[in-house]
């Protein structure tokens, strides 16, 4: 069993036990997180939906991300992933949302946002959105895999108490 599968199974048990539904918004991971979650048998009991919003237009149309936020901060920013996570909750009945946007490479990086920069936001209805930025090493596949791993680990950490 892979580590991503093990983390997904642990999250499944947590969500089933807490009777909560999860939905995700992914950019750089392109649906990899949703795939890991739906690889688990019975995922329809706790996984509500996934949004793959790779383009800025998709982020605006599907999640309601403000064009001004995208223009001011860029798609790879805590401001944008916060709005993505809030958009997930606004556009679904899910209780918990995670949003991911990053630069997987090999192109697209800048001095301020090098390849491997990935922003995450975690939201639960009635609570503040938590956002953070990570920097992952490796090639495109490694950055994306590490982003999925981080999202699963954070979900387990953030929601295991509540």
Secondary structure, 3 states (H helix, E strand, C coil): CCHHHHHHHHHHHHHHHHCCCEEEEECCCCCHHHHHHHCCCCHHHCEEEEEECCCHHHHHHHHCCCHHHHHHHCCCCHHHHHHHHHHHHHCCCCCEEEEEEECCCCCCCCCCCCCCEEEEEEEECCCCCEEEEEECCCCHHHHHHHHHHHHHHHHHHHHCCC
